[in-house]
Amino acid sequence: MSRIDELVTELLKEIGEDPEREGLRQTPSRFRRSMQFLTHGYHEDPEKSLDGGVFDESYNEMLLVKDIDFYSLCEHHLLPFFGVAHVAYVPDGRIVGLSKVARLVEVYSRRLQLQERLTQQIASALQRVLKPRGVAVVLEARHLCMMMRGVQKQNSYAISSAMLGEFESDPKTRSELMQLIHHRRP
């Protein structure tokens, strides 16, 4: 039995459960495996997730990858928050494969997180690797710590943004980004 299994067994006892009950016997090991999966981002280098996907290219207009599903765990309550990420950048001679953008979101989201930090980490990593003219990240998320406990507000969600370079300094670029994010396919 691993240390995590032992701790979960003790937790079950502390909340008044019987860890030997049929439905709970395997819960400690299931929880351990679940947490290992949900936090696998700690064992990955986010910038290496972009390796092999960066190319020299003269394209110089905004590129937006939107509605990237993500799931994370709130570091305050260890409860899930989830939603979509919209990631944009204006290249300056280098582009990255579209799936690599989604992979970067995945690596950072599979850690104990705050939505604000997650937003900034994604933007900063793209800025360091691509050195584009601008990077923008907008996250829209629902937080179970607000829905299941505390204020119990079922329809609330949080939007966070990180704007670097042209997205921060050029209102037209920012406005174009927001129009593209809100555009829905027919």
C-alpha positions, 0 to 999 in steps of 0.5 A: 500500500502506498503512502497516498493509499494509507492517507486516503484510508485514514481520511475515509475513517475521519469522515466516518466511513468504513474503508473496509466496506465493499464499495470503498475497499479499492477507493484509496488506490483508485484515488491515487491513480486518479490524482496521478493522472489529474496532476501529470503536468508536474512531470512534463516540461511545458515548453518541451510540449512545443518541441518539434512543432515550431516552424519558421514561417513568414505568416504575420497575422493573428492565429487563434486556437479557440475552445480548447477544453481543459480540466484542472484542480483548484489548489485551494479546495482540490475541486475541479474547475473546467472550461475552454481556453482561447489562445492567440498569437501574432507571429514574428517569423515563427509559428507552432503547430495547432495541436501543440497549443492545445498540448501546452494548455493540457500540461499547465492545467494538469497541476494544482492551479489557480485560473489566473496563474494558468492563464499567465503561464500559457501566455508566458510560455508561448512568448518565451518559445515563439517570441511573437509580436503578441500573445493572448490567452482567455480562459472561461471556466466553471469552478466546482468550489463555487458550485458545490460548496460555499456560495453554491452558484450554479451558473457562475463562471470566471473569465481571465485573460493575459495580453502581451505585446500587440494584444496589450498595446494595440486596441484594434488587435485586442478588439479583433481577438474578442470578435473572433472569440465570440464568433460562433460557427453556423 
